Amino acid sequence: MRVRVVVAGKNADGRRFREACETVVINAHGGLMYLNQPLNMDAILVVTNPFTQEEQECRIVFLVTRQTKGSV
């Protein structure tokens, strides 16, 4: 299911960011989305639905780099 969301948090450099993106996968265990930010494992992000303004705090448990993105 593709849902538009806004993701906010701190990137791998410790700088705050806010980025609009679309989910690739959503299930009972979490979700997958591609971001243009370097991130660290276990980083905390806030995912917001821009239509309902509902927010959910999330933790990164899986990372795919640009180099491995095509092989996943």
N, C-alpha and C positions, 0 to 999 in steps of 0.2 A: 504494500500500500504506500503510495506517495503522498506525503503531507508536507505542506510548507511550514517551516519552523524558523525560529531565530535562536541561535546558539550564542551564549555569552560566557566568558570565563577568562582565565589567564592562559596564554600560550606557553610554549617551552622556554621562551625568553623571559617569562614573568610579566609580560605586557598584557594589559586588558584588551579584549577584543569582543566584537559583536558582529555576527555574520548571519545573513539570511541564506538558507539552503533548503533542500528537499530531502525527506527521508528516502532511503532505498528499501529498507526492510523494517517492519515493526512486528514484534511478537510479544508473548508473555514474559520473555526473558530480557527484553530491551529493544534497541533499535540500531540501525546502521545508517550512517550518513557520511558524505564526503565533505570535508572542510578544507579550506585553503590556508590553514594555520598549522604550524608545527606544534604538536601536543605531546604531553608526557603520559605514560601509563599511570592510572589511579588519579588523574586530575579530575577535579570537580567542575562540572559545567551546569549551566541552567538552560534548559530547553523550553522555549515559549511558543505556544500556538498564537500567531498574530491575530487570528480571527476571534478567538475566545479569551485571549490574554491569560489562559491557564498556563502555569509554570510548573516545571518538574526539575528538581535537582538530580543530576546524574553523575555517575563515575565512569571513567573510561576503563574498560576491561580488555579491549582488543584494539590494536592499531594496525593499519595497513599503510605502508609508505607508497609514494608515487611509483617507485621501482617495482613493487610487488603487486600493485593494484590490478594490473592486467592478468596476473596469474592466479588470482583468488577465485 
